[in-house]
Amino acid sequence: MRITDDKPAYPNSIEYKEGAQLWVQTCEKHMMFKKKTGVKLDMPMHRLYKTNNEENQIESIFDYADWRVYEEIWNSFSDIENGKIYINHENINSVRKSAYAFKIVN
């Protein structure tokens, strides 16, 4: 995985006077390609870091991103059945008939 700045910028610091809180915001771009599954990731992520009162350790990290993308990556490692494949079916016959009718007209 590669993490870059989408547009070069410095992280923003927000200091709250009440409660002596310091928050740091970052906007990053996450890029990844899984060779085993072929799933590609290229998306922005907004992160907030909250420091402790001494401002020397990260107390909390909040990620704002589309987590469905990560769910797709996780699901790609296993087989999931999504319906059945038919060789012959009433709908297949309808498509064949309409394709044949289109071919006769042209």
Distance bins in CASP14 RR format, pairs under 12 A and 6 or more apart:
PFRMAT RR
TARGET T0000
AUTHOR 0000-0000-0000
RMODE 2
METHOD distances of the structure
MODEL  1
1 28 0 0 0 0 0 1 0 0 0 0 0
1 29 0 0 0 0 0 1 0 0 0 0 0
1 30 1 0 0 1 0 0 0 0 0 0 0
1 31 1 0 0 1 0 0 0 0 0 0 0
1 32 1 0 1 0 0 0 0 0 0 0 0
1 33 0 0 0 0 1 0 0 0 0 0 0
1 34 0 0 0 0 1 0 0 0 0 0 0
1 39 0 0 0 0 0 1 0 0 0 0 0
1 40 0 0 0 0 0 1 0 0 0 0 0
1 41 1 0 0 1 0 0 0 0 0 0 0
1 42 0 0 0 0 0 1 0 0 0 0 0
1 43 0 0 0 0 0 1 0 0 0 0 0
1 45 0 0 0 0 0 1 0 0 0 0 0
1 70 0 0 0 0 0 1 0 0 0 0 0
1 73 0 0 0 0 0 1 0 0 0 0 0
2 28 0 0 0 0 0 1 0 0 0 0 0
2 29 0 0 0 0 1 0 0 0 0 0 0
2 30 1 0 0 1 0 0 0 0 0 0 0
2 31 1 0 1 0 0 0 0 0 0 0 0
2 32 1 0 0 1 0 0 0 0 0 0 0
2 33 0 0 0 0 1 0 0 0 0 0 0
2 41 0 0 0 0 1 0 0 0 0 0 0
2 42 0 0 0 0 1 0 0 0 0 0 0
3 26 0 0 0 0 1 0 0 0 0 0 0
3 27 0 0 0 0 0 1 0 0 0 0 0
3 28 1 0 1 0 0 0 0 0 0 0 0
3 29 1 0 0 1 0 0 0 0 0 0 0
3 30 1 0 1 0 0 0 0 0 0 0 0
3 31 1 0 0 1 0 0 0 0 0 0 0
3 32 0 0 0 0 1 0 0 0 0 0 0
3 41 0 0 0 0 0 1 0 0 0 0 0
3 42 0 0 0 0 0 1 0 0 0 0 0
3 43 0 0 0 0 0 1 0 0 0 0 0
3 44 0 0 0 0 0 1 0 0 0 0 0
3 45 0 0 0 0 1 0 0 0 0 0 0
3 47 0 0 0 0 0 1 0 0 0 0 0
3 65 0 0 0 0 0 1 0 0 0 0 0
4 26 0 0 0 0 0 1 0 0 0 0 0
4 27 0 0 0 0 0 1 0 0 0 0 0
4 28 1 0 0 1 0 0 0 0 0 0 0
4 29 1 0 1 0 0 0 0 0 0 0 0
4 30 0 0 0 0 1 0 0 0 0 0 0
4 31 1 0 0 1 0 0 0 0 0 0 0
4 32 0 0 0 0 0 1 0 0 0 0 0
4 42 0 0 0 0 0 1 0 0 0 0 0
4 43 0 0 0 0 0 1 0 0 0 0 0
4 44 0 0 0 0 0 1 0 0 0 0 0
4 45 0 0 0 0 0 1 0 0 0 0 0
5 11 0 0 0 0 1 0 0 0 0 0 0
5 26 0 0 0 0 1 0 0 0 0 0 0
5 27 1 0 0 1 0 0 0 0 0 0 0
5 28 1 0 0 1 0 0 0 0 0 0 0
5 29 1 0 0 1 0 0 0 0 0 0 0
5 30 0 0 0 0 0 1 0 0 0 0 0
5 31 0 0 0 0 0 1 0 0 0 0 0
5 44 0 0 0 0 0 1 0 0 0 0 0
5 45 0 0 0 0 0 1 0 0 0 0 0
5 47 0 0 0 0 0 1 0 0 0 0 0
6 26 0 0 0 0 0 1 0 0 0 0 0
6 27 1 0 0 1 0 0 0 0 0 0 0
6 28 1 0 0 1 0 0 0 0 0 0 0
6 29 1 0 1 0 0 0 0 0 0 0 0
6 30 0 0 0 0 1 0 0 0 0 0 0
6 31 0 0 0 0 0 1 0 0 0 0 0
6 42 0 0 0 0 0 1 0 0 0 0 0
6 43 0 0 0 0 1 0 0 0 0 0 0
6 44 1 0 1 0 0 0 0 0 0 0 0
6 45 0 0 0 0 1 0 0 0 0 0 0
6 46 0 0 0 0 0 1 0 0 0 0 0
7 27 0 0 0 0 1 0 0 0 0 0 0
7 28 0 0 0 0 0 1 0 0 0 0 0
7 29 0 0 0 0 1 0 0 0 0 0 0
7 44 0 0 0 0 0 1 0 0 0 0 0
8 27 0 0 0 0 0 1 0 0 0 0 0
8 28 0 0 0 0 0 1 0 0 0 0 0
8 29 0 0 0 0 0 1 0 0 0 0 0
9 25 0 0 0 0 0 1 0 0 0 0 0
9 26 0 0 0 0 1 0 0 0 0 0 0
9 27 1 0 0 1 0 0 0 0 0 0 0
9 28 0 0 0 0 0 1 0 0 0 0 0
9 29 0 0 0 0 0 1 0 0 0 0 0
10 24 0 0 0 0 0 1 0 0 0 0 0
10 25 0 0 0 0 0 1 0 0 0 0 0
10 26 0 0 0 0 1 0 0 0 0 0 0
10 27 0 0 0 0 0 1 0 0 0 0 0
11 22 0 0 0 0 0 1 0 0 0 0 0
11 23 0 0 0 0 0 1 0 0 0 0 0
11 24 1 0 1 0 0 0 0 0 0 0 0
11 25 1 0 0 1 0 0 0 0 0 0 0
11 26 1 0 1 0 0 0 0 0 0 0 0
11 27 0 0 0 0 1 0 0 0 0 0 0
11 28 0 0 0 0 1 0 0 0 0 0 0
11 46 0 0 0 0 0 1 0 0 0 0 0
11 47 0 0 0 0 1 0 0 0 0 0 0
11 48 0 0 0 0 0 1 0 0 0 0 0
11 49 0 0 0 0 1 0 0 0 0 0 0
12 22 0 0 0 0 0 1 0 0 0 0 0
12 23 0 0 0 0 1 0 0 0 0 0 0
12 24 1 0 0 1 0 0 0 0 0 0 0
12 25 1 0 1 0 0 0 0 0 0 0 0
12 26 0 0 0 0 1 0 0 0 0 0 0
12 27 0 0 0 0 1 0 0 0 0 0 0
12 46 0 0 0 0 0 1 0 0 0 0 0
12 47 0 0 0 0 0 1 0 0 0 0 0
12 48 0 0 0 0 1 0 0 0 0 0 0
12 49 0 0 0 0 0 1 0 0 0 0 0
13 21 0 0 0 0 0 1 0 0 0 0 0
13 22 1 0 0 1 0 0 0 0 0 0 0
13 23 1 0 0 1 0 0 0 0 0 0 0
13 24 1 0 1 0 0 0 0 0 0 0 0
13 25 1 0 0 1 0 0 0 0 0 0 0
13 26 0 0 0 0 0 1 0 0 0 0 0
13 48 0 0 0 0 0 1 0 0 0 0 0
13 49 0 0 0 0 1 0 0 0 0 0 0
13 50 0 0 0 0 0 1 0 0 0 0 0
13 51 0 0 0 0 1 0 0 0 0 0 0
13 55 0 0 0 0 1 0 0 0 0 0 0
14 21 0 0 0 0 1 0 0 0 0 0 0
14 22 1 0 0 1 0 0 0 0 0 0 0
14 23 1 0 1 0 0 0 0 0 0 0 0
14 24 1 0 0 1 0 0 0 0 0 0 0
14 25 1 0 0 1 0 0 0 0 0 0 0
14 48 0 0 0 0 1 0 0 0 0 0 0
14 49 0 0 0 0 0 1 0 0 0 0 0
14 50 0 0 0 0 1 0 0 0 0 0 0
14 51 0 0 0 0 0 1 0 0 0 0 0
15 21 1 0 0 1 0 0 0 0 0 0 0
15 22 1 0 1 0 0 0 0 0 0 0 0
15 23 1 0 0 1 0 0 0 0 0 0 0
15 24 0 0 0 0 0 1 0 0 0 0 0
15 50 0 0 0 0 0 1 0 0 0 0 0
15 51 0 0 0 0 1 0 0 0 0 0 0
15 55 0 0 0 0 1 0 0 0 0 0 0
16 22 1 0 0 1 0 0 0 0 0 0 0
16 23 1 0 0 1 0 0 0 0 0 0 0
16 50 0 0 0 0 1 0 0 0 0 0 0
16 51 0 0 0 0 0 1 0 0 0 0 0
16 53 0 0 0 0 0 1 0 0 0 0 0
16 55 0 0 0 0 0 1 0 0 0 0 0
19 50 0 0 0 0 0 1 0 0 0 0 0
19 51 0 0 0 0 0 1 0 0 0 0 0
19 52 0 0 0 0 0 1 0 0 0 0 0
19 53 1 0 0 1 0 0 0 0 0 0 0
20 50 0 0 0 0 0 1 0 0 0 0 0
20 51 0 0 0 0 1 0 0 0 0 0 0
20 52 0 0 0 0 1 0 0 0 0 0 0
20 53 1 0 1 0 0 0 0 0 0 0 0
20 54 0 0 0 0 1 0 0 0 0 0 0
20 55 0 0 0 0 1 0 0 0 0 0 0
21 48 0 0 0 0 0 1 0 0 0 0 0
21 49 0 0 0 0 0 1 0 0 0 0 0
21 50 1 0 0 1 0 0 0 0 0 0 0
21 51 1 0 0 1 0 0 0 0 0 0 0
21 52 0 0 0 0 1 0 0 0 0 0 0
21 53 0 0 0 0 1 0 0 0 0 0 0
21 54 0 0 0 0 0 1 0 0 0 0 0
21 55 0 0 0 0 1 0 0 0 0 0 0
21 59 0 0 0 0 1 0 0 0 0 0 0
21 60 0 0 0 0 0 1 0 0 0 0 0
22 48 0 0 0 0 0 1 0 0 0 0 0
22 49 0 0 0 0 1 0 0 0 0 0 0
22 50 1 0 0 1 0 0 0 0 0 0 0
22 51 1 0 1 0 0 0 0 0 0 0 0
22 52 0 0 0 0 1 0 0 0 0 0 0
22 53 0 0 0 0 1 0 0 0 0 0 0
22 54 0 0 0 0 1 0 0 0 0 0 0
22 55 1 0 1 0 0 0 0 0 0 0 0
22 56 0 0 0 0 0 1 0 0 0 0 0
22 57 0 0 0 0 0 1 0 0 0 0 0
22 58 0 0 0 0 0 1 0 0 0 0 0
22 59 0 0 0 0 1 0 0 0 0 0 0
22 60 0 0 0 0 0 1 0 0 0 0 0
23 47 0 0 0 0 0 1 0 0 0 0 0
23 48 1 0 1 0 0 0 0 0 0 0 0
23 49 1 0 0 1 0 0 0 0 0 0 0
23 50 1 0 1 0 0 0 0 0 0 0 0
23 51 1 0 0 1 0 0 0 0 0 0 0
23 52 0 0 0 0 0 1 0 0 0 0 0
23 55 0 0 0 0 0 1 0 0 0 0 0
23 58 0 0 0 0 0 1 0 0 0 0 0
23 59 0 0 0 0 0 1 0 0 0 0 0
23 60 0 0 0 0 1 0 0 0 0 0 0
23 61 0 0 0 0 0 1 0 0 0 0 0
23 62 0 0 0 0 1 0 0 0 0 0 0
24 46 0 0 0 0 0 1 0 0 0 0 0
24 47 0 0 0 0 1 0 0 0 0 0 0
24 48 1 0 0 1 0 0 0 0 0 0 0
24 49 1 0 1 0 0 0 0 0 0 0 0
24 50 0 0 0 0 1 0 0 0 0 0 0
24 51 1 0 0 1 0 0 0 0 0 0 0
24 55 0 0 0 0 1 0 0 0 0 0 0
24 58 0 0 0 0 1 0 0 0 0 0 0
24 59 0 0 0 0 0 1 0 0 0 0 0
24 60 0 0 0 0 0 1 0 0 0 0 0
24 61 0 0 0 0 1 0 0 0 0 0 0
24 62 0 0 0 0 0 1 0 0 0 0 0
25 45 0 0 0 0 0 1 0 0 0 0 0
25 46 1 0 0 1 0 0 0 0 0 0 0
25 47 1 0 0 1 0 0 0 0 0 0 0
25 48 1 0 1 0 0 0 0 0 0 0 0
25 49 1 0 0 1 0 0 0 0 0 0 0
25 50 0 0 0 0 0 1 0 0 0 0 0
25 61 0 0 0 0 0 1 0 0 0 0 0
25 62 0 0 0 0 1 0 0 0 0 0 0
25 63 0 0 0 0 0 1 0 0 0 0 0
25 64 0 0 0 0 1 0 0 0 0 0 0
26 44 0 0 0 0 0 1 0 0 0 0 0
26 45 0 0 0 0 1 0 0 0 0 0 0
26 46 1 0 0 1 0 0 0 0 0 0 0
26 47 1 0 1 0 0 0 0 0 0 0 0
26 48 0 0 0 0 1 0 0 0 0 0 0
26 49 1 0 0 1 0 0 0 0 0 0 0
26 58 0 0 0 0 0 1 0 0 0 0 0
26 61 0 0 0 0 0 1 0 0 0 0 0
26 62 0 0 0 0 0 1 0 0 0 0 0
26 63 0 0 0 0 0 1 0 0 0 0 0
26 64 0 0 0 0 0 1 0 0 0 0 0
26 65 0 0 0 0 0 1 0 0 0 0 0
27 43 0 0 0 0 0 1 0 0 0 0 0
27 44 1 0 0 1 0 0 0 0 0 0 0
27 45 1 0 0 1 0 0 0 0 0 0 0
27 46 1 0 1 0 0 0 0 0 0 0 0
27 47 1 0 0 1 0 0 0 0 0 0 0
27 48 0 0 0 0 0 1 0 0 0 0 0
27 63 0 0 0 0 0 1 0 0 0 0 0
27 64 0 0 0 0 1 0 0 0 0 0 0
27 65 0 0 0 0 0 1 0 0 0 0 0
28 42 0 0 0 0 0 1 0 0 0 0 0
28 43 0 0 0 0 1 0 0 0 0 0 0
28 44 1 0 0 1 0 0 0 0 0 0 0
28 45 1 0 1 0 0 0 0 0 0 0 0
28 46 1 0 0 1 0 0 0 0 0 0 0
28 47 1 0 0 1 0 0 0 0 0 0 0
28 48 0 0 0 0 0 1 0 0 0 0 0
28 49 0 0 0 0 0 1 0 0 0 0 0
28 63 0 0 0 0 1 0 0 0 0 0 0
28 64 0 0 0 0 0 1 0 0 0 0 0
28 65 0 0 0 0 1 0 0 0 0 0 0
29 41 0 0 0 0 0 1 0 0 0 0 0
29 42 1 0 0 1 0 0 0 0 0 0 0
29 43 1 0 0 1 0 0 0 0 0 0 0
29 44 1 0 1 0 0 0 0 0 0 0 0
29 45 1 0 0 1 0 0 0 0 0 0 0
29 46 0 0 0 0 0 1 0 0 0 0 0
29 47 0 0 0 0 0 1 0 0 0 0 0
29 65 0 0 0 0 0 1 0 0 0 0 0
30 40 0 0 0 0 0 1 0 0 0 0 0
30 41 1 0 0 1 0 0 0 0 0 0 0
30 42 1 0 0 1 0 0 0 0 0 0 0
30 43 1 0 1 0 0 0 0 0 0 0 0
30 44 1 0 0 1 0 0 0 0 0 0 0
30 45 1 0 1 0 0 0 0 0 0 0 0
30 46 0 0 0 0 0 1 0 0 0 0 0
30 47 0 0 0 0 0 1 0 0 0 0 0
30 63 0 0 0 0 0 1 0 0 0 0 0
30 65 1 0 0 1 0 0 0 0 0 0 0
30 66 0 0 0 0 0 1 0 0 0 0 0
30 67 0 0 0 0 0 1 0 0 0 0 0
30 69 0 0 0 0 1 0 0 0 0 0 0
30 70 0 0 0 0 1 0 0 0 0 0 0
30 73 0 0 0 0 0 1 0 0 0 0 0
31 40 0 0 0 0 1 0 0 0 0 0 0
31 41 1 0 0 1 0 0 0 0 0 0 0
31 42 1 0 1 0 0 0 0 0 0 0 0
31 43 0 0 0 0 1 0 0 0 0 0 0
31 44 0 0 0 0 0 1 0 0 0 0 0
31 45 0 0 0 0 0 1 0 0 0 0 0
31 69 0 0 0 0 0 1 0 0 0 0 0
32 38 0 0 0 0 0 1 0 0 0 0 0
32 39 0 0 0 0 1 0 0 0 0 0 0
32 40 1 0 0 1 0 0 0 0 0 0 0
32 41 1 0 1 0 0 0 0 0 0 0 0
32 42 1 0 0 1 0 0 0 0 0 0 0
32 43 0 0 0 0 1 0 0 0 0 0 0
32 45 0 0 0 0 0 1 0 0 0 0 0
32 69 0 0 0 0 1 0 0 0 0 0 0
32 70 0 0 0 0 1 0 0 0 0 0 0
32 72 0 0 0 0 0 1 0 0 0 0 0
32 73 0 0 0 0 1 0 0 0 0 0 0
33 39 1 0 0 1 0 0 0 0 0 0 0
33 40 1 0 1 0 0 0 0 0 0 0 0
33 41 1 0 0 1 0 0 0 0 0 0 0
33 42 0 0 0 0 1 0 0 0 0 0 0
33 73 0 0 0 0 0 1 0 0 0 0 0
33 76 0 0 0 0 0 1 0 0 0 0 0
34 40 1 0 0 1 0 0 0 0 0 0 0
34 41 0 0 0 0 1 0 0 0 0 0 0
34 69 0 0 0 0 0 1 0 0 0 0 0
34 70 0 0 0 0 0 1 0 0 0 0 0
34 72 0 0 0 0 0 1 0 0 0 0 0
34 73 1 0 0 1 0 0 0 0 0 0 0
34 74 0 0 0 0 0 1 0 0 0 0 0
34 75 0 0 0 0 0 1 0 0 0 0 0
34 76 1 0 0 1 0 0 0 0 0 0 0
34 77 0 0 0 0 1 0 0 0 0 0 0
35 76 0 0 0 0 0 1 0 0 0 0 0
36 73 0 0 0 0 0 1 0 0 0 0 0
36 76 0 0 0 0 1 0 0 0 0 0 0
36 77 1 0 0 1 0 0 0 0 0 0 0
36 78 0 0 0 0 0 1 0 0 0 0 0
37 72 0 0 0 0 1 0 0 0 0 0 0
37 73 1 0 0 1 0 0 0 0 0 0 0
37 74 0 0 0 0 1 0 0 0 0 0 0
37 75 0 0 0 0 1 0 0 0 0 0 0
37 76 1 1 0 0 0 0 0 0 0 0 0
37 77 1 0 0 1 0 0 0 0 0 0 0
37 78 0 0 0 0 0 1 0 0 0 0 0
37 79 0 0 0 0 0 1 0 0 0 0 0
38 72 0 0 0 0 0 1 0 0 0 0 0
38 73 0 0 0 0 1 0 0 0 0 0 0
38 76 1 0 0 1 0 0 0 0 0 0 0
38 77 0 0 0 0 0 1 0 0 0 0 0
39 69 0 0 0 0 1 0 0 0 0 0 0
39 70 0 0 0 0 1 0 0 0 0 0 0
39 71 0 0 0 0 0 1 0 0 0 0 0
39 72 1 0 0 1 0 0 0 0 0 0 0
39 73 1 0 1 0 0 0 0 0 0 0 0
39 74 0 0 0 0 1 0 0 0 0 0 0
39 75 0 0 0 0 1 0 0 0 0 0 0
39 76 1 0 1 0 0 0 0 0 0 0 0
39 77 0 0 0 0 1 0 0 0 0 0 0
40 69 0 0 0 0 1 0 0 0 0 0 0
40 72 0 0 0 0 0 1 0 0 0 0 0
40 73 0 0 0 0 1 0 0 0 0 0 0
40 76 0 0 0 0 0 1 0 0 0 0 0
41 65 0 0 0 0 0 1 0 0 0 0 0
41 66 0 0 0 0 0 1 0 0 0 0 0
41 67 0 0 0 0 0 1 0 0 0 0 0
41 68 0 0 0 0 0 1 0 0 0 0 0
41 69 1 0 1 0 0 0 0 0 0 0 0
41 70 0 0 0 0 1 0 0 0 0 0 0
41 71 0 0 0 0 0 1 0 0 0 0 0
41 72 0 0 0 0 1 0 0 0 0 0 0
41 73 1 0 0 1 0 0 0 0 0 0 0
41 74 0 0 0 0 0 1 0 0 0 0 0
41 76 0 0 0 0 0 1 0 0 0 0 0
42 65 0 0 0 0 0 1 0 0 0 0 0
42 66 0 0 0 0 0 1 0 0 0 0 0
42 69 0 0 0 0 1 0 0 0 0 0 0
43 63 0 0 0 0 0 1 0 0 0 0 0
43 64 0 0 0 0 0 1 0 0 0 0 0
43 65 1 0 0 1 0 0 0 0 0 0 0
43 66 1 0 0 1 0 0 0 0 0 0 0
43 67 0 0 0 0 0 1 0 0 0 0 0
43 68 0 0 0 0 0 1 0 0 0 0 0
43 69 1 0 1 0 0 0 0 0 0 0 0
43 70 0 0 0 0 1 0 0 0 0 0 0
43 72 0 0 0 0 0 1 0 0 0 0 0
43 73 0 0 0 0 0 1 0 0 0 0 0
44 63 0 0 0 0 0 1 0 0 0 0 0
44 64 0 0 0 0 1 0 0 0 0 0 0
44 65 1 0 0 1 0 0 0 0 0 0 0
44 66 0 0 0 0 1 0 0 0 0 0 0
44 69 0 0 0 0 0 1 0 0 0 0 0
45 61 0 0 0 0 0 1 0 0 0 0 0
45 62 0 0 0 0 0 1 0 0 0 0 0
45 63 1 0 0 1 0 0 0 0 0 0 0
45 64 1 0 0 1 0 0 0 0 0 0 0
45 65 1 0 1 0 0 0 0 0 0 0 0
45 66 0 0 0 0 1 0 0 0 0 0 0
45 67 0 0 0 0 0 1 0 0 0 0 0
45 69 0 0 0 0 0 1 0 0 0 0 0
45 70 0 0 0 0 0 1 0 0 0 0 0
46 61 0 0 0 0 0 1 0 0 0 0 0
46 62 0 0 0 0 1 0 0 0 0 0 0
46 63 1 0 0 1 0 0 0 0 0 0 0
46 64 1 0 1 0 0 0 0 0 0 0 0
46 65 1 0 0 1 0 0 0 0 0 0 0
46 66 0 0 0 0 0 1 0 0 0 0 0
47 58 0 0 0 0 0 1 0 0 0 0 0
47 60 0 0 0 0 0 1 0 0 0 0 0
47 61 1 0 0 1 0 0 0 0 0 0 0
47 62 1 0 0 1 0 0 0 0 0 0 0
47 63 1 0 1 0 0 0 0 0 0 0 0
47 64 1 0 0 1 0 0 0 0 0 0 0
47 65 0 0 0 0 1 0 0 0 0 0 0
48 58 0 0 0 0 0 1 0 0 0 0 0
48 59 0 0 0 0 0 1 0 0 0 0 0
48 60 1 0 0 1 0 0 0 0 0 0 0
48 61 1 0 0 1 0 0 0 0 0 0 0
48 62 1 0 1 0 0 0 0 0 0 0 0
48 63 0 0 0 0 1 0 0 0 0 0 0
48 64 1 0 0 1 0 0 0 0 0 0 0
48 65 0 0 0 0 0 1 0 0 0 0 0
49 55 0 0 0 0 0 1 0 0 0 0 0
49 57 0 0 0 0 0 1 0 0 0 0 0
49 58 1 0 1 0 0 0 0 0 0 0 0
49 59 0 0 0 0 1 0 0 0 0 0 0
49 60 1 0 0 1 0 0 0 0 0 0 0
49 61 1 0 1 0 0 0 0 0 0 0 0
49 62 1 0 0 1 0 0 0 0 0 0 0
49 63 0 0 0 0 0 1 0 0 0 0 0
50 57 0 0 0 0 0 1 0 0 0 0 0
50 58 1 0 0 1 0 0 0 0 0 0 0
50 59 1 0 1 0 0 0 0 0 0 0 0
50 60 1 0 1 0 0 0 0 0 0 0 0
50 61 1 0 0 1 0 0 0 0 0 0 0
50 62 1 0 0 1 0 0 0 0 0 0 0
51 57 1 0 0 1 0 0 0 0 0 0 0
51 58 1 0 0 1 0 0 0 0 0 0 0
51 59 1 0 0 1 0 0 0 0 0 0 0
51 60 0 0 0 0 1 0 0 0 0 0 0
51 61 0 0 0 0 0 1 0 0 0 0 0
52 58 1 0 0 1 0 0 0 0 0 0 0
52 59 1 0 1 0 0 0 0 0 0 0 0
52 60 0 0 0 0 1 0 0 0 0 0 0
53 59 0 0 0 0 1 0 0 0 0 0 0
63 70 0 0 0 0 0 1 0 0 0 0 0
65 71 0 0 0 0 0 1 0 0 0 0 0
66 72 0 0 0 0 1 0 0 0 0 0 0
66 73 0 0 0 0 0 1 0 0 0 0 0
67 73 0 0 0 0 0 1 0 0 0 0 0
67 74 0 0 0 0 0 1 0 0 0 0 0
68 74 0 0 0 0 0 1 0 0 0 0 0
68 75 0 0 0 0 0 1 0 0 0 0 0
69 75 0 0 0 0 0 1 0 0 0 0 0
69 76 0 0 0 0 0 1 0 0 0 0 0
70 76 0 0 0 0 0 1 0 0 0 0 0
71 77 0 0 0 0 0 1 0 0 0 0 0
71 80 0 0 0 0 0 1 0 0 0 0 0
72 80 0 0 0 0 0 1 0 0 0 0 0
74 80 0 0 0 0 0 1 0 0 0 0 0
75 82 0 0 0 0 0 1 0 0 0 0 0
85 92 0 0 0 0 0 1 0 0 0 0 0
86 92 1 0 0 1 0 0 0 0 0 0 0
86 93 0 0 0 0 0 1 0 0 0 0 0
86 95 0 0 0 0 0 1 0 0 0 0 0
87 93 0 0 0 0 0 1 0 0 0 0 0
88 94 0 0 0 0 0 1 0 0 0 0 0
88 95 0 0 0 0 0 1 0 0 0 0 0
88 96 0 0 0 0 1 0 0 0 0 0 0
89 95 0 0 0 0 1 0 0 0 0 0 0
89 96 0 0 0 0 0 1 0 0 0 0 0
90 96 0 0 0 0 0 1 0 0 0 0 0
90 97 0 0 0 0 0 1 0 0 0 0 0
91 97 0 0 0 0 0 1 0 0 0 0 0
91 98 0 0 0 0 0 1 0 0 0 0 0
92 98 0 0 0 0 0 1 0 0 0 0 0
92 99 0 0 0 0 0 1 0 0 0 0 0
93 99 0 0 0 0 0 1 0 0 0 0 0
93 100 0 0 0 0 0 1 0 0 0 0 0
94 100 0 0 0 0 0 1 0 0 0 0 0
94 101 0 0 0 0 0 1 0 0 0 0 0
95 101 0 0 0 0 0 1 0 0 0 0 0
95 102 0 0 0 0 0 1 0 0 0 0 0
96 102 0 0 0 0 0 1 0 0 0 0 0
96 103 0 0 0 0 0 1 0 0 0 0 0
97 103 0 0 0 0 0 1 0 0 0 0 0
97 104 0 0 0 0 0 1 0 0 0 0 0
98 104 0 0 0 0 0 1 0 0 0 0 0
98 105 0 0 0 0 0 1 0 0 0 0 0
99 105 0 0 0 0 0 1 0 0 0 0 0
99 106 0 0 0 0 0 1 0 0 0 0 0
100 106 0 0 0 0 0 1 0 0 0 0 0
END
